[in-house]
Amino acid sequence: MTKKDSHPSMGDIELPQPDAEDLRGRQSVRATFKLSSRAIEALSIVAVHLGIKQKSLFDHLIEDVQTLNTIAREVEADHFRTLDRVQKTFVISRRTLTCLDEISKGSSAPRDALVEYSIQRLLPVIMREREKHRKRKKLRDEINLHVEEGMKLLERSKSLLGEDDPVTARLEAAMDYYETVCANIAHFVERGDIIEDF
């Protein structure tokens, strides 16, 4: 490889080249919308609960052009204006904002309404996750009981075999690991409790 040609080469393979316009579309921009507090909370809950950045979630919802067009056709602007709404600024991609603006102008549907009803698509996800979260909590309680039983077994091993016995040592190492996993599960479940209040 010469000094001039210091970039790695793929030989004769033809690869698609990134498009500058496409790359610009991925730039982050700030956009302010007036939405119901329920929609804002739904977006936040799903982002936290599923570990997805709000920007990614927002982009995913709005860049679904077909669904956005369906929403635009069904929007009842008068009903939307009666909602109690608050102003909120989000970071979204330039492409998402462009898509939203184009559909809003083309359909005469308020931009905020398109966002509001797009976010409402998350409600079934929240309901399913809430049910799953209840199951996780029950399982967490069973895991805690299992750890307690394991600790009793460890104490029994210490009294029967002694603390220096290889079986006791291995059981203690296993219980240390199990306790760490149990604490991580408890933390995860506790973080997810936000979904129950929605």
N, C-alpha and C positions, 0 to 999 in steps of 0.2 A: 504494500500500500504506500503510495507516494505521499509526500507531505501535502501536496495540493489536494489529493483525494483521500482525506483522512476520515471521511464518514464511513461507517460500516456499510457493506454492500450486500444485496440479496441476489447478486448475479443477474441472471436473465429473467427473474420473476417480476412480472408486472403487478404492482400493488396500487390500489386506488389512492390518490393523493387527497389529503384533507382540503376541503374547500374553505376559503377565507370567510365567506358569508356564513357558512355553517358554524365555523368556530366562533364568529362574532355573536351568533345566535345563542351560544352557550354562556355568554358573559352574564354576570349577575347584575341585576338592576333592582332598585327599590320601587315598589308600587304601593299606593295607599288605596284601600277599599273601605267602604262602609258596610259592615256585615253584622249579623246578629251575634250576640255573645255566645250563643249555642254553637254556631258554625266555627267561630274562632276557637272555642274550647274543644270541639270535635277534632279539628286539625291538630291542635296541640297534643291531645290525648293519644291519637293514633301515632303521631310522630314519636312520642315518648315511649308508648307501650310497645311499638314494633321496632323501635330503634332506627327509625328512618328520619333523615333530616327533613325539616318542614319544607325547605326549598324543593327537594326531590319529590316529595309528596304532592306539593302544589303543582309542580311542573307536570307530574304524571296525570293528575286530574284534568288540568286545563289543556294539555296538548292532545287529548283524545278528541280530535276535531269532530268526528261523527257524533259522539255523545253531546258535545258542546252545541252542535247545530240542532240536535233534538231538543235540548234544554231551551235554546233560543226560541224555537217554534212554540214551546209550551209555556214559556214564562208569562205570568200574569203581572205585568208591571205595576198595576194599581194595588194589587194585593201585596206585592213586595214592598211598596213604599209605606205600607202600614206597619211593617215590622219595626221593632225597636232595634236600632243599629248603632254600632260604635265604629269610630275610625281606627283603622289598624294598618300599619305599614309592614309589608312582607318583602323578603328578598326572593326574587324569582328570576328566571332566565329571560333574556331579551326576546327569545323566540316565543316563550309563553305569553309575554306581554303583547307582542305583535299579533299572535294568534287570537288572543282575547279581544284586542282592539278591532281586528278585522271582522270577527264574527259579530261583535256588538254593533258595529256600523252597518254591516250587511243585513242584519236582522232587526235593527232598531230596538234590540233588547238591552236594558241597562247593563253595563259592564259588571257592576256590583252584584246584580241579580244572577248573572252567569256564574260568578264565583260562588255566591251563596248556595245555589242549587247544585253546583258541582261538588262542593264540600259535603252536602247532604247525602251524597252517594256513599259516604263513609259510615253512615249510621248503621247499616246492617253489619259492617265489619266490627263496629264497636259492640253491638249486641252479641255477636258470635264470640268475640274476645272476652267479653264480660262473663259469659257462661264458662269459657275455658279457664278463666282466672279463678272462678269459684272452685273448679275441679283441682286447679293447682294448689289452692289453699288447703283443701282436704288432704291432698297428697303430701303437702308440706307437713301437716300435723302428723300423718302416719310416719313420715321420715323421721320427725323429731322423736316419736315413740321408739322407733327402731334404733336411733342413736342412744337413747336412754338405756335400752336393753343391752346394746353393745357395750356401753360403759359398765353396766353391772357385770357382764361377762368378763370384761377386762379386770375388774376388781377381784372377781372369783379366781381368775388365772393367776393374779399376783399372790393371792393368799394360798393357793394350792401349789403353785410352781415357783413362786418368788419373782421379784422384779427383774432379775438378770437372766431368767430363762429365755431361750430363743423364741418359744411360742408366745410368751408374754410380750416380748419385745416386738415381734411381728404384729401381734394383735394391737398393741399400743400404736404402732406406726399406722396401721389400717384405720384405727379409730381417730387418730389425729387428722388423717386425710379426710375421713368421712365427716368429721366436725367442720372442716373447712368448706367442703362441698355443701353441707347443710346450711352453713352461714351464708354462702353465696346464693343458695336457693331462697333463703329467707329474705335476703336483700332484694333479689329479683321480684319476688312476690310482693314485698312491701312497696317497691317502686310502682308496681302495677295496680296498687289499690286505688289509684286515681280514677281508674275506669269504672269503679263501682259507684262513684259519686256523680257520674254523668247522667 
